[in-house]
Amino acid sequence: VTGVQTCALPISEFGKIICISVGFINDSDGILELRIKSFFDEDESKILRDFADLVTRHFDASGYNLCGHNIKEFDIPYICRRMLIHGIPLPVPLQLSGKKPWETPLLDTLEFWKFGDMKTAIPLKLLTAILGVPTPKDDIDGSQVADVFYKEKDLERIVTYCQKDVVATVQVFLKLNGLRCIEEKHIVFPD
C-alpha cells in the first residue's frame, strides 16, 4: 500500500500540481516502516514525469496499491488530467477508464469509512480525530495551498503539509484494517 497526497491549485483543467507525496510501507521483520518521497517543483510537468516514472517502476506488476483519502475522486483524476494536458502518457496502473472497481489499484480511506453509505463524506481531519491519529491539518489545509504558494511563496511548507497527509492517511488505513499504526521513529523522509 502506498499513500498518495496531491497539493494542487483549483480545478484540474486550469490548475497546477505543485507537490505529490507518496509513502511506501515496508515490513522488515515485523517492524512497519513508512518511507516518504515527495515530488515538488514549480515545473508541473517535471513533477508529473517523475511521478509517472515512479508509478511505472513500482506499480506495473508489483501488486502494490495506491491509497489515499478521496484518492478516487480527487488525487488520481486530477493527476491523470494534468498528465494528459502536458502530453505525458498515463502509466498502466493509472489507465483506469473502462475498468471495474476491483480491477483498479486504488484504495480510498474515505470509501472504507463510508461502508457503502453514499451520502457520507468525512474530511481526513475529522477521521484522524475520531481514530486518534495526529492531524495533518495542524498548520495549513488544502484550501490554503494557493495562498501559501502564490502569496507566501513557501513551497517547503506545502511539501510538509503533503507529507503529513500521507502519514495520516497511512495511519488511518492501518487503523481501519485493524492493524497497528507505524511508530513515529519508523517514519523516514529520505533525501
C-alpha positions in Angstrom: 0.0 0.0 0.0 1.3 3.4 -0.9 -0.3 6.6 0.4 -0.6 9.5 -2.1 -1.3 13.2 -1.4 -1.6 15.8 -4.1 -1.2 19.5 -3.5 -2.9 21.2 -6.4 -4.4 24.6 -7.2 -8.1 24.9 -8.1 -9.8 22.7 -10.7 -7.6 20.3 -12.8 -8.4 21.9 -16.2 -6.9 25.2 -15.2 -4.9 24.3 -12.0 -1.4 23.2 -11.3 0.2 20.4 -9.3 3.0 21.7 -7.1 3.6 18.6 -4.9 2.8 14.9 -5.0 3.9 13.0 -1.9 3.9 9.2 -1.6 4.7 6.8 1.2 5.8 3.2 0.9 5.1 0.8 3.8 7.8 -1.8 4.4 7.6 -4.7 6.8 11.0 -5.6 8.0 11.0 -8.5 10.5 7.6 -7.4 11.8 8.5 -3.7 12.2 6.5 -1.5 9.9 8.4 1.4 8.3 7.0 4.2 6.3 9.3 5.9 3.7 8.1 9.2 2.3 9.0 10.6 -1.1 7.9 14.0 -2.4 7.9 15.4 -5.9 7.7 19.1 -5.9 8.7 21.9 -8.2 7.3 25.0 -9.9 7.6 23.0 -13.1 4.4 20.8 -13.0 5.5 18.7 -16.0 8.6 17.6 -14.1 6.6 16.6 -11.1 4.2 14.6 -13.3 7.0 12.9 -15.3 8.8 11.9 -12.1 5.6 10.6 -10.5 4.7 8.7 -13.7 8.2 7.1 -13.7 7.7 6.0 -10.0 4.3 4.5 -10.8 5.7 2.7 -13.8 8.7 1.3 -11.9 6.9 0.3 -8.7 3.3 -0.4 -9.6 3.1 -2.0 -13.1 3.4 -5.6 -11.9 4.2 -5.3 -8.2 0.8 -5.8 -6.6 1.1 -2.5 -4.8 -2.0 -0.4 -4.4 -2.2 3.4 -4.3 -4.1 4.6 -1.2 -5.4 8.0 -0.3 -8.2 9.8 1.3 -10.6 10.6 -1.5 -8.0 9.4 -4.0 -10.6 8.1 -6.4 -12.5 11.4 -6.7 -9.7 13.9 -6.4 -6.0 12.9 -6.4 -5.8 10.4 -9.2 -8.3 12.1 -11.6 -6.5 15.4 -11.1 -3.1 13.9 -11.7 -4.3 12.0 -14.8 -5.9 15.0 -16.3 -2.8 17.1 -15.7 -0.6 14.4 -17.3 -2.8 14.3 -20.4 -2.8 18.1 -20.6 1.0 18.0 -20.6 1.1 15.2 -23.1 2.5 12.7 -20.6 1.3 9.1 -21.2 -0.6 7.6 -18.4 1.3 4.7 -16.7 -0.5 1.4 -17.0 -1.8 1.4 -13.3 -3.4 4.9 -14.0 -5.2 3.8 -17.2 -8.5 3.3 -15.3 -11.0 4.1 -18.0 -13.4 1.2 -18.5 -12.1 -0.9 -15.6 -14.3 -2.4 -13.0 -13.7 -1.0 -9.4 -12.0 -4.2 -8.3 -9.6 -4.1 -11.2 -8.1 -0.7 -10.1 -5.1 -0.4 -7.8 -6.8 2.3 -5.7 -7.7 2.1 -2.0 -9.7 5.0 -0.7 -9.9 5.6 3.1 -13.0 7.7 2.5 -14.6 4.8 0.8 -13.6 2.4 3.6 -15.2 4.7 6.2 -18.5 5.0 4.1 -19.2 1.3 4.5 -21.4 1.6 1.4 -23.2 4.7 2.5 -23.0 7.0 -0.5 -24.2 10.1 1.5 -21.4 10.1 3.9 -18.3 12.2 3.3 -15.8 12.8 6.1 -12.8 15.0 5.9 -9.4 13.5 6.8 -9.0 15.9 9.7 -12.2 14.6 11.3 -11.4 11.0 10.6 -8.0 11.3 12.2 -9.5 12.9 15.3 -12.1 10.1 15.6 -9.4 7.4 15.3 -6.8 9.1 17.4 -4.3 9.7 14.6 -2.4 13.1 14.7 -4.0 15.5 12.3 -2.0 16.6 9.2 -4.0 19.9 9.2 -2.2 21.5 12.2 -0.6 24.2 10.1 -2.5 24.6 6.8 -5.2 22.7 4.9 -6.0 22.3 1.2 -8.0 25.5 1.0 -4.9 27.5 1.9 -2.4 25.9 -0.5 -2.9 28.5 -3.3 -2.2 31.4 -0.9 0.8 29.7 0.6 2.2 29.1 -2.9 1.4 32.3 -4.7 1.4 34.9 -1.9 3.9 33.4 0.6 6.0 31.6 -2.0 6.6 28.8 0.6 6.7 25.5 -1.3 8.5 23.8 1.6 5.5 24.4 3.9 3.2 22.8 1.3 5.6 19.8 0.9 5.5 19.3 4.7 1.7 19.5 4.6 1.5 16.9 1.9 3.9 14.6 3.7 1.8 14.9 6.9 -1.3 14.0 4.9 0.4 10.8 3.6 1.4 9.8 7.1 -2.1 10.5 8.5 -3.7 8.6 5.6 -1.4 5.6 6.1 -2.1 5.5 9.8 -5.9 5.8 9.1 -5.7 3.0 6.6 -3.9 0.8 9.1 -6.5 1.5 11.8 -9.4 0.9 9.5 -7.9 -2.5 8.8 -7.4 -3.5 12.4 -3.6 -3.0 12.2 -1.2 -1.2 14.4 0.0 2.3 13.4 3.6 2.9 12.4 5.7 4.3 15.2 7.0 7.8 14.6 10.6 6.6 14.8 9.9 4.3 11.8 8.7 7.1 9.5 11.6 8.0 7.2 11.9 11.1 4.9 14.8 10.2 2.6 16.5 12.9 0.6 
